[in-house]
Amino acid sequence: PSVEISFSKTTVETTDELTAEVTQIDTRSGINIGQTKWVFNTNAGEIGTDAASYTGGTYYLHVLTQDNAGNKKEVISSKVTINKKDITKD
């Protein structure tokens, strides 16, 4: 399989919108979309309910692609920097 990942931005604030486009191609057996998995995170565990824990950082999108023949491929995106934006209430 061939996989490409692109983002709408590579640096955003925590209040901004970020979109990713993942293109998967396999000209031999085709992509098994039901087996495609992804994660966008810097922490594997829960971070809790404290708003202060929701900070920025460097993130990577990991995409696991599988074709219909069973071949698997992991692709890791370039980094996305998310800066924490302080929101003040009136």
Stockholm file with secondary structure:
# STOCKHOLM 1.0

chainA/1-90         PSVEISFSKTTVETTDELTAEVTQIDTRSGINIGQTKWVFNTNAGEIGTDAASYTGGTYYLHVLTQDNAGNKKEVISSKVTINKKDITKD
#=GR chainA/1-90 SS CEEEEEESCSEEETTSCCCEEEEEECSSSCBCGGGCEEEECSCSSCCCSCGGGCCCEEECEEEEEEBTTSCEEEEECCCEEEECCCCCCC
#=GC SS_cons        CEEEEEESCSEEETTSCCCEEEEEECSSSCBCGGGCEEEECSCSSCCCSCGGGCCCEEECEEEEEEBTTSCEEEEECCCEEEECCCCCCC
//
